[in-house]
Amino acid sequence: MTMSISQQRKTAEAVVAAFNRMDVEAVISHRSPDCVRQFLPLSMGLKDQNNTTYFNSLINLRAIFHNFYLTINDLVEDRDARRICLSLNARADTMAGEYVNEYMWLLDFDESGTKIRRSKEFSDTVMERDFFPKLKAAMEKQQAGQANGKAEVAKEF
């Protein structure tokens, strides 16, 4: 017996494809208006994000992460509960070097399967702890260099 691919699975795969294109508008388009993204574990101390804060976060990340790519390692679906769990690997290039991370996404869908109502995102906390301070330092160094360059140009005129 062959089961057809559910709409919620198509939606989950479309979200991953949108991330791989860094198409922020497409990522958000698959979320219900009241969708909330929750970061786990709670010990990371990150606040939940509504669509507006999530959109802004993704816009900022799009400028920092180049060649971003998600790979689905595993997908478990509970059609009756309208839920999908994804195990993913992420990879990108940044000014602080290669970004490699692991995620576990738990996505709850509306009745149509076309919109994500709630997203719980587990992330590798060691990567979060060790990589993001290096990235922040590299960005601050670049911004300081750009500010100094602008000051030098201004002196010439």
N, C-alpha and C positions, 0 to 999 in steps of 0.2 A: 504494500500500500504506500503510495507516494503522497505526502502531504504538501499542499501548496505553501509557498512562502507567504507568511502573514504580512499585513500592512505595517504592523509595528516593527517587524524585522527590516522591511524595506526602508522605513523611516530611520531606524538606527543606523543602517548602512549608509543612507544618504547623509546623515550627520557626519559620519566618519569621512565620507568623500568630500564634504564641504570643508572640514578641517584640513584635509590634505590639499585643498586648493586655497586655504586660508580665506575662504569666502564667509566672512563674519555675518553678513546679512542672511545667507542661506542657513547657517547654523541656527541663528535666532528664529528664522521662519518656521523651523520644525518644533518650536516650543509654544505651549499655550500662553496666553497673555499673563496668567498668574503663576507661571512656572517658577520654581525656586531651585537653585543649585546649592547643594550643601557639600562642604568639604569634610572629609573624614580621613583620619581619625580626628575627633573633636580636640584632642590634645594639641593639634597644630594651631588652634586658636583663630582660625579664619572665619570670617563672617559669611553667612548665607548671601547669595546674590540673586536679585530679581533680574528680569531681562535687561533692564537698563544698565545696571552695574556689570552684568556679565558681558553685554555688548561692549561697554567701554573697556573692560579688562581685555577682551579679545582684540580690540583695535590696538591697544598698547602692545600686546604680545606680537601682533602681526608685524609691527615695526622692528621688533627685536629678534624674533625667531625666523630664520630663513631656511628654506628647504624642509619645512616642518612636515612630518609624515607620521601618521598613526597606522599601526598594523594590528588587526584583530587576531588575537591568539585563540580566543575561545568565545563562544556566544551561547548562552543558556537562556531559553525562553519559556515563560509560563504564560501561555495564551489566555487561560482563564483569569489570571490575576492581572493581565495586561502589563506584564513586566519582562524586561530583558536585562540580563547581566552580561557585560562585556569585559573581557580581560584584554588589555591593549598594551602595546609598546609604543613609545613615542621617541622620535629622533628629530633633531634640528641642528642647524649651525647658528652660533651666536658669536658676538665679539669676545666672549669669555671661553670660547671653545665649543666642543660638541656637547649638546644636551641630549641625554638619554634618560628616559624615565619609564616607569611602569604605572599603569592605571587600572583601576577596577571601577567601572561605571554601572550603577544600578538605575535603570530608567523605568519610570512608571508612565504609562500612556493613557490618553483619553479613550473613549469607547470606539472611536473610528480608527485608532492606531496611527493617526497622522500627526498627532501633537504630543510632545513630552510634557507631562504635568509636573513631574518632580525628578530631579537628578541628584543622586548621591555619588560623589566622586572620591574614591580612595586614591591616594598618591603615595609614592615612595617617599617617606618622611626623611630618610637619609639624604636623598637627592635634593629635596626641598631645603634641608638644613645646610648642606654643603655647597650646592651649586649657586643658588640665588644670591648669596652674599658676594660671590666672585663676579657674577653678572652685574650686580649693582655697582661694584667697585669699578669694573671696566666701563660701564656707562658713564659714571661720574668722571672718570679720567678722560673719556672722549669729550664729554660736555665741557670740561675745564679747558681742554685743548682747543675746542671750537671757540670758546669765549676768548681765550688768549689770542687766537688768530684774528678774531674780529677786532679786538683792541689794537693789534698791530696794524691792521689795515686802516683803522680809523686814524691812527697817528700819522699815517702817510698822507692823508688828505688834510 
